[in-house]
Amino acid sequence: MGGTEFRAMLNIEPYHFEFTFRKPYECIKASDVLDAAAGFLARYTHQHAQPMDARGVLLLRYLEEEDAFTAGSKHLPGDPISNEYPSTYTRLAANWCWTTGCNLSTKAVDGGSLLSYWAESHDATKVRWYVLLSVDPTPQFVPQGLKDGYELANQRRRYMEFVRTDVAARIATGLPSPSKVSAGVSKLPPEQKERTPISNGLCTRSDYGVNPIVIVPIFAEAHNMLRNLHLVNLELSSDLNGVNVKRTACKLIIAANKKCKNEKEFNTGIFEVLKELLHTEIFEFHLHYTLYDDRGKPLTELDWVAFCRTAHGWVCVPFSGEGKQRRGVGGDSILQNFCALQRLLAMDAKLRRFMELTACPILMLGVEGTDMRVWCMIFGAKICGSRLFDASLRKDMTALERLDLAIKLQIVRNTVRKLCEYYGSLHAATRPPTAPFLFPQPLALLQRLVPSPPPAVLDHLVSLRLHILETVETSKNPTRSLYSGVIFNVGWAAIPVLVKIVPSKYGAAAHQLLAEHDPPYAPRLFWCHEIIVGYTMVVMAKLEKPLVRDSLHPCKQDVDIVQRDIGEALRILHGANFVHGDVRQPNIIMTNDERAYLIDFDSADLAGVAEYPESLNPKIRWSGPASTLVSMPILKQHDLDRFQWTIDELNGVKVLPIPEKEPQQDAQEQEEIAEVAVDDGVDIELQLALAGGRIAF
């Protein structure tokens, strides 16, 4: 009787296992594989931790051919990953599990099924058998050059513990629930602002924290399609039981305008329409869902919430919403939904895996009278969210406006369905050590760009082998999309990089000009391209700063270096007809080799093309009052002026901003100009130009 050398993947360390069956392949059943895996894990965990009895909690899945693990015949399995020197095969297996193996489509294999039913023969170089195990994380190995993601995971746990403590305190002291918030900031109870640990501080605005579209590819796709509505394919079933988004749009308008006795009746009407829109067999949809504690006291309530399950049966939340009968009455729907979801995630034990293995992407929908608001939410270090779109539900909408609403409802339906599919495909049993789901996944984002990027751009990004490892937070702007990571551009040596995602274009040409100069005056630029519609991702070298240097009180030598190097950088830029637009202290880096570099080319472009952004900090000295420069051209002289003020600040001189003009002062100046024009017959346009400082003699 011949034996069979068998290989399979595991969704837990050591991420692969090998076993020799004493019978031919045609006689091996799935139950044999599960028994072998249970025995292997018992022996493996006995060496590294407490022995694990995995019998009865294992599942066997068959992989699609394109998802199979391929290591090549030259790589043998070797030692398990927790050994000091794991084999190349084991490194590759771990990488497969943390990327492809975490989320993919598989086929469930019944325990009594023969393996030969699924595959006629066993291919050891293309592993298509995947054993799933649901257990707590074991000690994990992190490839050289990568950091462990436990710190961010610990931040999330501390945040939720704070929420649980807050909930308990409110129940004990009778403080108002954080869901009872108002759209008017002035009406917020002080206790809520002080005690509710939500990242937005309970102030209504258009976004709270890091934008989820840069973290979750499904949200990025929704964002892209909202800017390309003509590409959305509508479901227009003629079957009464089918989905017809035009019909659903009309029903939603009717429900929003219906006269109801109370908010509960209003929410029920909206719920019925949403149930028709989101019609699917893969999630449970609840109206007025309430979570209670052990004593029967309500912890949180959601007007509408959907639950779906992973491949292991763990519960996830793809969709939630809040309804208000009239806008501005009874609180802000999105803000209340934030608070309710915050409590749900913190207090519902069955959602623990949901939070450990994902960024908890949830689509939120609020209806306030005849106004609809759709947001996306994630849970990173804190709960963050951003607006996707607003829509009107008025009765007097035109045919084109109703079509626009139908298209947007189709995007809502597509997004919720894809979130359910994402959760349903989740196979991870342990959190990958680098927690990739909490950081942008550039390749996945780029593949959803509309229109599709050129193949060369995609290939270049792939060749970098970029891994984003942690968020770079600053005290002044902790929500900016700035990350640190590594690339393996040449061999296995890790090159530290910064990854920046900006909601605008980026001055790549100006940056590249300084980076390629000899000597360079900007960090090396590895990659720069639009990654989401309207958003640009920049990958640049991370410069090594001196360990000890006082940026607030630099020595004269440092100031001289800045004046020398940044002055030369501006000369090079201006010589090529570029302007920078923001030559301030935060955008100048001193390095160990006693050189200064210019960074942050967000506003840089050709002179005559570059413009100031839509908002400028009025507390900073610019070439004019901040409000008057918005969207105005950036001049070379502005760079030189701002650079001189930066040098003055480094030398300890207090540089005050140019004050904004009072409205009365502007009106008085206009009256004086008009009087001159009438009395002296001077051309009015010339007078206005003179008064505005646009003409010099």
C-alpha positions as CSV (number, residue, x, y, z in Angstrom):
1,M,0.0,0.0,0.0
2,G,1.5,3.3,-1.1
3,G,1.7,6.4,1.2
4,T,0.8,10.0,0.3
5,E,2.8,13.1,1.2
6,F,0.1,15.7,1.9
7,R,0.4,19.5,2.3
8,A,-2.1,22.0,3.5
9,M,-2.3,25.6,4.6
10,L,-3.4,26.8,8.1
11,N,-4.9,30.1,9.1
12,I,-2.8,30.1,12.2
13,E,0.9,29.7,13.0
14,P,2.8,28.0,11.5
15,Y,0.5,28.6,8.5
16,H,1.2,25.3,6.9
17,F,1.5,21.6,7.8
18,E,2.6,18.4,6.2
19,F,1.6,14.9,6.9
20,T,2.3,11.4,5.4
21,F,-0.8,9.2,5.1
22,R,-0.3,5.5,5.0
23,K,-2.8,5.0,2.2
24,P,-3.2,6.1,-1.4
25,Y,-4.5,9.6,-2.1
26,E,-7.8,8.2,-3.5
27,C,-8.7,6.8,-0.1
28,I,-8.1,10.0,2.0
29,K,-11.2,11.7,3.4
30,A,-11.5,15.2,4.7
31,S,-11.9,13.9,8.2
32,D,-8.5,12.2,7.9
33,V,-7.0,15.6,7.1
34,L,-8.8,17.3,10.0
35,D,-7.6,14.6,12.4
36,A,-4.0,15.0,11.1
37,A,-4.2,18.8,11.5
38,A,-5.5,18.4,15.0
39,G,-2.6,16.1,15.9
40,F,-0.1,18.4,14.3
41,L,-1.3,21.5,16.1
42,A,-1.3,19.6,19.4
43,R,2.3,18.7,18.9
44,Y,3.3,22.1,17.6
45,T,1.6,24.1,20.4
46,H,3.1,21.7,23.0
47,Q,6.5,22.9,22.0
48,H,5.7,26.6,22.0
49,A,2.8,27.2,24.4
50,Q,0.0,25.3,26.1
51,P,-1.1,22.2,24.2
52,M,-4.1,22.9,22.0
53,D,-6.9,20.4,21.5
54,A,-8.3,21.5,18.1
55,R,-10.6,18.5,17.5
56,G,-14.1,19.5,16.6
57,V,-13.2,23.1,15.8
58,L,-11.5,22.6,12.5
59,L,-12.9,23.3,9.0
60,L,-11.5,22.1,5.7
61,R,-11.8,24.4,2.6
62,Y,-10.8,23.9,-1.0
63,L,-9.2,26.9,-2.7
64,E,-9.8,28.3,-6.1
65,E,-6.9,27.7,-8.4
66,E,-5.9,31.4,-8.6
67,D,-5.8,31.6,-4.8
68,A,-3.7,28.5,-4.3
69,F,-0.4,28.8,-2.4
70,T,2.5,28.3,-4.8
71,A,6.0,28.0,-3.4
72,G,7.8,26.2,-6.2
73,S,9.7,22.9,-6.1
74,K,12.9,24.5,-4.8
75,H,11.4,25.6,-1.5
76,L,10.9,22.8,1.0
77,P,8.6,23.3,4.1
78,G,11.5,23.5,6.6
79,D,11.2,24.7,10.2
80,P,8.0,26.3,11.6
81,I,7.8,30.0,11.6
82,S,8.4,30.5,15.4
83,N,11.9,29.1,15.1
84,E,14.8,31.6,15.1
85,Y,15.5,31.0,11.4
86,P,12.3,30.0,9.6
87,S,12.6,28.6,6.1
88,T,11.8,30.6,2.9
89,Y,8.8,28.3,2.5
90,T,7.5,29.2,5.9
91,R,8.0,32.9,5.3
92,L,6.1,32.6,2.0
93,A,3.3,30.6,3.7
94,A,2.9,33.3,6.4
95,N,2.8,36.1,3.8
96,W,0.2,34.1,1.8
97,C,-1.9,33.8,4.9
98,W,-1.7,37.4,5.9
99,T,-2.6,38.6,2.4
100,T,-4.5,36.2,0.2
101,G,-5.5,33.7,2.9
102,C,-7.2,36.3,5.1
103,N,-10.0,37.1,2.7
104,L,-11.0,34.9,-0.2
105,S,-13.7,32.6,-1.6
106,T,-13.4,28.9,-0.8
107,K,-15.5,25.8,-1.0
108,A,-16.6,24.0,2.2
109,V,-15.5,20.3,2.2
110,D,-17.7,17.9,4.1
111,G,-15.8,15.6,6.6
112,G,-16.9,12.4,4.9
113,S,-15.9,13.7,1.4
114,L,-13.0,12.0,-0.4
115,L,-10.2,14.5,-1.5
116,S,-10.2,12.9,-4.9
117,Y,-13.8,14.2,-5.4
118,W,-12.3,17.7,-5.4
119,A,-8.9,17.1,-7.1
120,E,-7.9,14.0,-9.0
121,S,-4.4,14.1,-7.7
122,H,-2.4,16.0,-5.0
123,D,-0.1,18.8,-6.3
124,A,2.5,19.6,-3.6
125,T,3.7,22.7,-5.4
126,K,0.2,24.3,-5.7
127,V,-1.5,23.8,-2.3
128,R,-5.3,24.1,-2.5
129,W,-6.3,22.6,0.8
130,Y,-6.9,25.2,3.6
131,V,-7.6,24.2,7.3
132,L,-9.4,26.9,9.3
133,L,-9.2,27.1,13.1
134,S,-10.9,29.6,15.4
135,V,-8.6,30.3,18.4
136,D,-6.9,33.2,20.1
137,P,-3.7,34.4,18.5
138,T,-0.5,32.4,19.3
139,P,3.0,33.9,19.5
140,Q,3.6,35.3,16.0
141,F,6.7,35.8,13.9
142,V,7.2,39.2,12.1
143,P,9.4,39.3,9.0
144,Q,12.6,41.3,9.3
145,G,11.9,45.0,8.6
146,L,8.3,44.8,9.7
147,K,6.9,46.0,13.1
148,D,4.3,44.2,15.1
149,G,0.8,45.7,15.0
150,Y,0.0,44.9,18.7
151,E,0.4,48.6,19.8
152,L,-2.4,49.7,17.5
153,A,-4.5,46.8,18.6
154,N,-3.9,47.7,22.2
155,Q,-5.0,51.3,21.5
156,R,-8.3,49.9,20.1
157,R,-8.8,47.7,23.2
158,R,-8.1,50.7,25.5
159,Y,-10.5,52.8,23.6
160,M,-13.3,50.3,23.9
161,E,-12.5,49.8,27.6
162,F,-12.9,53.5,28.0
163,V,-16.3,53.3,26.3
164,R,-17.4,50.4,28.6
165,T,-16.4,52.4,31.6
166,D,-18.3,55.4,30.4
167,V,-21.4,53.3,29.8
168,A,-21.2,51.8,33.3
169,A,-20.8,55.3,34.8
170,R,-23.8,56.7,33.0
171,I,-26.0,53.8,34.1
172,A,-24.8,54.2,37.7
173,T,-25.1,58.0,37.8
174,G,-28.0,58.5,35.5
175,L,-26.2,60.9,33.2
176,P,-27.9,61.5,29.8
177,S,-27.1,58.9,27.1
178,P,-24.5,59.9,24.5
179,S,-27.1,59.1,21.8
180,K,-29.2,62.0,23.0
181,V,-27.3,64.6,21.1
182,S,-28.3,67.7,19.2
183,A,-27.4,69.0,15.8
184,G,-26.7,72.3,17.5
185,V,-23.3,72.3,19.2
186,S,-24.5,75.0,21.6
187,K,-27.2,72.6,22.9
188,L,-24.9,69.8,23.8
189,P,-24.8,68.9,27.5
190,P,-21.3,69.5,29.0
191,E,-21.3,66.0,30.4
192,Q,-21.6,64.5,26.9
193,K,-18.7,66.6,25.5
194,E,-16.5,65.7,28.5
195,R,-17.4,62.0,29.0
196,T,-18.2,60.5,25.6
197,P,-14.9,59.3,24.1
198,I,-15.8,59.5,20.5
199,S,-13.1,60.8,18.2
200,N,-15.2,63.7,16.8
201,G,-15.9,65.2,20.2
202,L,-19.6,65.3,19.4
203,C,-19.4,68.3,17.0
204,T,-21.3,67.9,13.8
205,R,-19.2,68.3,10.7
206,S,-18.4,66.6,7.4
207,D,-15.8,64.1,8.6
208,Y,-14.4,62.7,11.8
209,G,-10.9,61.4,11.8
210,V,-9.1,59.5,9.1
211,N,-11.2,59.2,6.0
212,P,-12.4,55.6,5.7
213,I,-12.1,55.6,1.9
214,V,-8.3,55.5,2.2
215,I,-8.5,52.4,4.5
216,V,-11.3,50.3,3.0
217,P,-11.2,49.6,-0.8
218,I,-15.0,49.0,-0.9
219,F,-15.6,52.5,0.3
220,A,-13.0,53.8,-2.1
221,E,-14.9,52.1,-4.9
222,A,-18.1,53.8,-3.8
223,H,-16.4,57.2,-3.7
224,N,-15.0,56.6,-7.2
225,M,-18.4,55.6,-8.6
226,L,-20.1,58.6,-7.0
227,R,-17.9,60.7,-9.2
228,N,-18.6,58.6,-12.3
229,L,-22.4,58.1,-12.0
230,H,-22.7,57.3,-15.7
231,L,-20.8,54.1,-15.1
232,V,-23.2,52.7,-12.5
233,N,-25.3,49.7,-13.8
234,L,-28.8,50.0,-12.4
235,E,-30.9,47.0,-11.3
236,L,-34.3,47.5,-12.9
237,S,-36.2,44.3,-12.4
238,S,-39.8,44.2,-13.7
239,D,-40.6,41.5,-11.2
240,L,-42.4,42.9,-8.1
241,N,-40.2,40.8,-5.9
242,G,-37.0,41.8,-7.7
243,V,-34.8,44.9,-7.1
244,N,-35.7,48.0,-9.1
245,V,-33.8,51.0,-7.8
246,K,-36.0,53.5,-9.7
247,R,-39.0,52.0,-8.0
248,T,-37.2,52.0,-4.7
249,A,-36.3,55.6,-5.0
250,C,-40.0,56.5,-5.5
251,K,-41.0,54.5,-2.5
252,L,-38.3,56.1,-0.4
253,I,-39.5,59.6,-1.4
254,I,-43.1,58.6,-0.5
255,A,-42.0,57.2,2.9
256,A,-40.0,60.3,3.8
257,N,-42.9,62.6,3.0
258,K,-45.6,60.5,4.6
259,K,-47.4,62.1,7.6
260,C,-46.6,59.9,10.6
261,K,-47.9,59.9,14.2
262,N,-44.4,59.7,15.6
263,E,-40.8,59.0,14.8
264,K,-41.2,55.2,15.4
265,E,-43.8,55.0,12.7
266,F,-41.6,57.1,10.4
267,N,-38.6,54.8,10.9
268,T,-40.7,51.8,10.2
269,G,-41.7,53.2,6.9
270,I,-38.1,53.9,5.9
271,F,-37.0,50.5,7.2
272,E,-39.4,48.7,4.8
273,V,-38.0,50.6,1.8
274,L,-34.4,49.9,2.9
275,K,-35.2,46.2,3.4
276,E,-36.4,46.1,-0.3
277,L,-33.3,48.0,-1.4
278,L,-30.8,45.8,0.4
279,H,-32.7,42.6,-0.2
280,T,-30.3,39.7,0.3
281,E,-30.2,36.4,2.0
282,I,-26.7,36.9,3.5
283,F,-27.6,39.3,6.4
284,E,-30.2,39.8,9.1
285,F,-31.9,43.2,9.0
286,H,-33.3,44.6,12.3
287,L,-35.7,47.5,13.1
288,H,-35.3,49.2,16.5
289,Y,-32.5,46.9,17.6
290,T,-31.8,47.3,21.4
291,L,-28.8,45.8,23.2
292,Y,-29.4,45.1,26.9
293,D,-27.1,44.4,29.8
294,D,-27.3,41.4,32.2
295,R,-29.9,43.3,34.3
296,G,-32.1,44.0,31.4
297,K,-31.2,47.7,31.1
298,P,-30.8,49.1,27.6
299,L,-27.2,49.8,26.6
300,T,-27.8,51.2,23.1
301,E,-30.4,51.3,20.4
302,L,-30.1,51.5,16.6
303,D,-33.1,52.3,14.4
304,W,-31.8,50.0,11.6
305,V,-28.9,47.6,11.8
306,A,-27.8,44.6,9.7
307,F,-25.7,41.6,10.8
308,C,-23.8,39.1,8.6
309,R,-21.4,36.3,9.4
310,T,-17.8,35.2,8.4
311,A,-16.8,31.8,7.2
312,H,-16.5,30.7,10.9
313,G,-19.9,32.1,11.8
314,W,-18.6,35.2,13.6
315,V,-21.0,38.2,13.6
316,C,-20.2,41.4,11.7
317,V,-22.0,44.7,11.1
318,P,-22.1,45.9,7.5
319,F,-24.9,48.5,7.7
320,S,-26.6,50.8,10.3
321,G,-28.8,53.8,10.3
322,E,-30.8,56.4,12.2
323,G,-34.0,58.2,11.3
324,K,-35.5,61.5,12.3
325,Q,-39.0,62.6,11.4
326,R,-37.8,66.2,10.8
327,R,-34.3,67.6,10.2
328,G,-32.8,69.3,13.2
329,V,-35.4,67.9,15.6
330,G,-34.4,65.1,18.0
331,G,-30.7,65.2,17.3
332,D,-28.2,64.6,14.5
333,S,-28.9,61.2,12.8
334,I,-25.3,60.4,11.8
335,L,-23.8,61.6,15.1
336,Q,-26.3,59.5,17.1
337,N,-25.5,56.5,14.9
338,F,-21.8,57.0,15.7
339,C,-22.6,56.9,19.4
340,A,-24.9,53.9,19.1
341,L,-22.4,51.9,17.1
342,Q,-19.6,52.8,19.5
343,R,-21.6,51.3,22.4
344,L,-22.6,48.3,20.3
345,L,-19.0,47.4,19.5
346,A,-17.9,48.0,23.0
347,M,-20.6,46.1,24.8
348,D,-21.7,43.2,22.5
349,A,-19.3,40.3,23.2
350,K,-20.2,38.5,20.0
351,L,-18.6,41.3,18.0
352,R,-15.2,40.7,19.5
353,R,-13.8,38.8,16.5
354,F,-15.3,41.4,14.2
355,M,-13.2,44.1,15.8
356,E,-10.0,41.9,16.1
357,L,-9.8,40.9,12.5
358,T,-11.2,44.0,10.6
359,A,-11.3,47.8,10.6
360,C,-15.1,47.3,11.2
361,P,-16.2,49.1,7.9
362,I,-19.8,50.0,8.3
363,L,-22.0,52.0,5.9
364,M,-24.3,54.4,7.8
365,L,-27.5,55.9,6.4
366,G,-29.4,58.7,8.1
367,V,-32.8,60.1,7.0
368,E,-34.0,63.4,8.6
369,G,-37.3,64.3,7.1
370,T,-36.7,64.7,3.4
371,D,-32.9,64.7,3.7
372,M,-30.8,61.6,3.3
373,R,-27.2,61.3,4.4
374,V,-24.8,58.4,3.7
375,W,-21.5,58.0,5.5
376,C,-18.8,55.4,5.9
377,M,-17.3,54.4,9.2
378,I,-14.3,52.5,10.4
379,F,-12.7,51.6,13.8
380,G,-9.0,52.2,13.8
381,A,-7.3,53.5,16.9
382,K,-10.7,55.4,17.3
383,I,-14.0,55.4,15.5
384,C,-13.7,57.5,12.4
385,G,-16.2,58.4,9.6
386,S,-16.7,60.6,6.6
387,R,-19.5,61.7,4.4
388,L,-20.0,59.9,1.1
389,F,-23.0,61.9,-0.2
390,D,-26.2,63.7,0.7
391,A,-29.5,63.4,-1.2
392,S,-32.9,65.1,-1.2
393,L,-36.1,63.1,-0.8
394,R,-38.5,66.0,-1.7
395,K,-41.8,65.3,-3.4
396,D,-41.2,67.9,-6.1
397,M,-37.9,66.3,-7.5
398,T,-37.5,66.4,-11.2
399,A,-37.1,63.2,-13.3
400,L,-33.3,63.8,-13.5
401,E,-33.1,64.3,-9.7
402,R,-35.0,61.0,-9.2
403,L,-32.7,59.2,-11.5
404,D,-29.7,60.6,-9.6
405,L,-31.2,59.3,-6.4
406,A,-31.8,55.9,-7.9
407,I,-28.1,55.7,-9.0
408,K,-26.9,56.6,-5.5
409,L,-29.2,54.0,-4.0
410,Q,-27.7,51.5,-6.3
411,I,-24.3,52.4,-5.0
412,V,-25.6,52.0,-1.4
413,R,-26.9,48.5,-2.3
414,N,-23.6,47.5,-4.1
415,T,-21.5,48.7,-1.1
416,V,-23.5,46.9,1.5
417,R,-23.5,43.7,-0.6
418,K,-19.7,43.9,-1.1
419,L,-19.2,44.5,2.7
420,C,-21.2,41.3,3.4
421,E,-19.2,39.4,0.8
422,Y,-16.0,40.7,2.4
423,Y,-17.1,39.5,5.8
424,G,-18.4,36.2,4.4
425,S,-15.0,35.6,2.9
426,L,-13.0,36.3,6.1
427,H,-11.0,33.2,6.9
428,A,-8.5,34.5,9.4
429,A,-8.3,32.9,12.8
430,T,-5.6,35.2,14.1
431,R,-4.8,38.8,13.5
432,P,-1.9,39.3,11.1
433,P,1.0,40.8,13.1
434,T,1.1,44.0,10.9
435,A,-2.7,44.5,11.1
436,P,-3.0,45.4,7.4
437,F,-6.7,46.0,7.6
438,L,-6.1,49.1,9.8
439,F,-3.9,50.8,7.1
440,P,-4.4,51.7,3.5
441,Q,-3.8,48.8,1.0
442,P,-2.5,50.8,-2.0
443,L,-2.7,48.0,-4.5
444,A,-6.3,47.3,-3.7
445,L,-7.2,51.0,-3.8
446,L,-5.4,51.5,-7.1
447,Q,-7.2,48.6,-8.7
448,R,-10.5,50.3,-8.0
449,L,-9.5,53.6,-9.6
450,V,-11.8,55.0,-12.3
451,P,-10.6,55.1,-15.0
452,S,-8.1,52.3,-14.5
453,P,-4.5,53.4,-14.2
454,P,-1.9,52.6,-16.9
455,P,-0.4,49.1,-16.4
456,A,3.1,50.6,-15.9
457,V,1.8,52.6,-12.9
458,L,0.3,49.4,-11.4
459,D,3.5,47.4,-12.1
460,H,5.7,50.0,-10.6
461,L,3.7,49.9,-7.3
462,V,3.8,46.1,-7.3
463,S,7.6,46.2,-7.7
464,L,8.1,48.3,-4.6
465,R,6.6,45.5,-2.3
466,L,5.3,48.2,0.0
467,H,4.2,47.4,3.5
468,I,2.5,50.2,5.6
469,L,3.2,49.6,9.3
470,E,2.0,52.4,11.4
471,T,0.2,55.8,11.4
472,V,2.3,58.9,11.8
473,E,0.4,61.2,14.1
474,T,1.2,64.8,14.8
475,S,-0.1,66.9,17.7
476,K,-1.5,69.5,15.3
477,N,-3.2,67.2,12.9
478,P,-3.6,63.7,14.3
479,T,-6.1,62.7,11.6
480,R,-3.9,63.2,8.6
481,S,-3.3,60.3,6.2
482,L,0.4,59.9,6.8
483,Y,2.0,56.5,7.4
484,S,5.4,55.0,7.8
485,G,6.3,51.7,6.2
486,V,9.0,49.8,4.3
487,I,9.6,48.8,0.7
488,F,11.7,45.9,-0.5
489,N,12.7,47.5,-3.8
490,V,16.0,45.6,-4.1
491,G,16.4,42.2,-2.5
492,W,15.1,41.7,1.1
493,A,16.7,44.8,2.5
494,A,13.9,47.0,4.0
495,I,14.0,50.7,3.0
496,P,12.0,53.0,5.4
497,V,9.5,55.2,3.6
498,L,6.7,57.6,4.4
499,V,3.3,57.2,2.6
500,K,1.1,60.2,2.3
501,I,-2.4,60.4,0.9
502,V,-3.6,63.9,0.1
503,P,-7.1,64.9,-1.2
504,S,-5.7,66.8,-4.1
505,K,-3.0,66.7,-6.7
506,Y,0.7,66.7,-5.7
507,G,3.6,68.6,-7.0
508,A,5.5,65.5,-8.1
509,A,7.5,67.3,-10.8
510,A,8.8,69.9,-8.4
511,H,9.6,67.2,-5.8
512,Q,11.4,65.0,-8.3
513,L,13.4,68.0,-9.6
514,L,14.9,68.5,-6.1
515,A,15.1,64.8,-5.2
516,E,17.2,64.1,-8.4
517,H,19.5,67.0,-8.0
518,D,23.1,66.4,-6.9
519,P,23.1,66.9,-4.0
520,P,19.4,66.3,-3.4
521,Y,17.2,68.9,-1.6
522,A,14.1,66.7,-1.2
523,P,13.6,63.0,-0.1
524,R,13.8,60.4,-2.8
525,L,10.4,60.0,-4.5
526,F,9.5,56.3,-5.1
527,W,6.0,56.6,-6.4
528,C,3.3,59.2,-6.9
529,H,-0.1,58.8,-8.6
530,E,-3.8,59.3,-8.1
531,I,-5.0,56.3,-6.1
532,I,-8.7,57.3,-5.4
533,V,-10.6,59.8,-7.5
534,G,-9.3,63.2,-6.3
535,Y,-6.7,61.6,-3.9
536,T,-3.0,61.2,-4.6
537,M,-0.7,58.8,-2.8
538,V,3.0,59.7,-2.4
539,V,5.7,57.2,-1.4
540,M,9.0,58.9,-0.4
541,A,12.1,58.0,1.5
542,K,12.0,58.5,5.2
543,L,14.8,60.8,6.2
544,E,16.8,60.1,9.4
545,K,16.5,63.1,11.8
546,P,19.2,63.8,14.4
547,L,18.4,62.2,17.8
548,V,18.9,65.4,19.7
549,R,18.0,68.7,18.1
550,D,15.9,71.5,19.5
551,S,13.6,72.6,16.7
552,L,12.1,75.4,18.7
553,H,15.5,77.0,19.6
554,P,17.9,75.9,16.8
555,C,21.6,76.9,17.0
556,K,23.1,79.4,14.6
557,Q,24.8,76.6,12.7
558,D,21.4,74.9,12.0
559,V,19.9,78.2,10.8
560,D,22.8,78.7,8.5
561,I,22.3,75.2,7.1
562,V,18.6,75.9,6.5
563,Q,19.4,79.2,4.8
564,R,22.0,77.6,2.6
565,D,20.2,74.5,1.5
566,I,16.6,75.6,1.3
567,G,17.7,78.9,-0.3
568,E,19.4,76.8,-3.0
569,A,16.3,74.5,-3.3
570,L,14.2,77.6,-4.0
571,R,16.7,78.9,-6.5
572,I,16.5,75.5,-8.4
573,L,12.7,75.4,-8.2
574,H,12.3,79.0,-9.4
575,G,14.9,78.5,-12.1
576,A,12.7,75.8,-13.5
577,N,9.6,78.0,-13.1
578,F,8.2,76.1,-10.1
579,V,6.9,77.5,-6.9
580,H,6.5,75.6,-3.6
581,G,3.8,77.6,-1.8
582,D,4.5,76.6,1.8
583,V,8.1,77.1,2.9
584,R,7.5,76.9,6.6
585,Q,9.4,75.2,9.5
586,P,7.3,72.0,9.5
587,N,8.2,71.5,5.8
588,I,12.0,71.6,6.4
589,I,13.9,68.6,7.7
590,M,17.4,68.6,9.1
591,T,19.2,65.3,8.8
592,N,22.2,63.6,10.5
593,D,24.5,64.6,7.7
594,E,24.0,68.3,8.5
595,R,21.8,69.0,5.5
596,A,18.3,70.5,5.1
597,Y,15.6,69.1,2.9
598,L,12.3,70.6,1.6
599,I,9.2,68.4,1.9
600,D,5.4,68.8,1.5
601,F,4.9,69.6,-2.2
602,D,1.1,69.6,-1.9
603,S,0.8,73.1,-3.3
604,A,3.8,73.1,-5.6
605,D,3.3,73.6,-9.4
606,L,4.4,75.8,-12.2
607,A,4.3,79.5,-11.6
608,G,1.0,80.8,-13.0
609,V,-0.6,77.4,-12.4
610,A,-0.1,76.9,-8.6
611,E,-2.7,78.3,-6.4
612,Y,-3.2,78.6,-2.6
613,P,-5.5,75.9,-1.1
614,E,-9.1,76.5,-0.2
615,S,-8.1,77.2,3.4
616,L,-5.1,78.8,5.0
617,N,-4.2,79.1,8.7
618,P,-4.9,82.7,9.6
619,K,-2.4,82.5,12.5
620,I,0.5,82.1,10.1
621,R,2.2,84.9,8.2
622,W,1.4,84.8,4.5
623,S,2.0,87.3,1.8
624,G,-1.4,88.8,2.6
625,P,-4.4,88.2,4.9
626,A,-5.2,84.5,4.7
627,S,-8.8,84.9,3.5
628,T,-7.6,87.1,0.5
629,L,-5.1,84.5,-0.7
630,V,-7.4,81.5,-0.9
631,S,-7.4,80.0,-4.5
632,M,-5.1,82.9,-5.6
633,P,-1.9,82.4,-7.6
634,I,1.3,81.5,-5.7
635,L,4.1,83.8,-6.8
636,K,7.9,83.2,-6.6
637,Q,8.2,86.2,-4.4
638,H,5.7,84.6,-2.0
639,D,8.1,81.7,-1.6
640,L,11.0,84.1,-0.9
641,D,8.9,86.1,1.6
642,R,7.7,83.1,3.4
643,F,11.2,81.6,3.6
644,Q,12.6,84.8,5.0
645,W,9.9,84.8,7.7
646,T,10.9,81.2,8.5
647,I,14.5,82.2,9.0
648,D,13.3,85.1,11.2
649,E,11.3,82.6,13.3
650,L,14.3,80.3,13.6
651,N,16.3,83.2,14.8
652,G,13.7,83.9,17.5
653,V,11.9,86.8,15.9
654,K,8.1,86.7,16.4
655,V,6.5,87.0,13.0
656,L,2.9,88.1,13.2
657,P,0.2,87.3,10.5
658,I,-1.1,90.1,8.4
659,P,-4.5,91.0,10.0
660,E,-7.7,90.5,8.2
661,K,-9.5,93.7,7.1
662,E,-12.7,94.7,8.8
663,P,-15.8,94.8,6.5
664,Q,-16.3,98.5,7.4
665,Q,-12.7,99.3,6.3
666,D,-13.3,97.6,2.9
667,A,-16.5,99.5,2.4
668,Q,-14.8,102.8,3.4
669,E,-12.0,102.2,0.9
670,Q,-14.5,101.5,-1.9
671,E,-16.3,104.8,-1.1
672,E,-13.1,106.7,-1.2
673,I,-12.2,105.2,-4.6
674,A,-15.6,106.1,-5.9
675,E,-15.3,109.7,-4.8
676,V,-11.9,110.0,-6.5
677,A,-13.3,108.5,-9.7
678,V,-16.2,111.0,-9.7
679,D,-14.2,114.1,-8.7
680,D,-11.1,113.6,-10.8
681,G,-12.3,111.5,-13.6
682,V,-9.7,108.8,-12.9
683,D,-10.5,105.3,-14.4
684,I,-12.3,103.2,-11.7
685,E,-10.5,100.0,-12.7
686,L,-7.2,101.6,-12.2
687,Q,-8.2,103.0,-8.8
688,L,-9.4,99.5,-7.7
689,A,-6.1,98.0,-8.8
690,L,-4.1,100.6,-6.9
691,A,-6.2,100.1,-3.8
692,G,-5.7,96.3,-3.9
693,G,-1.9,96.6,-4.3
694,R,-1.9,94.9,-7.7
695,I,0.0,97.7,-9.4
696,A,3.3,99.1,-8.2
697,F,5.2,102.2,-9.5
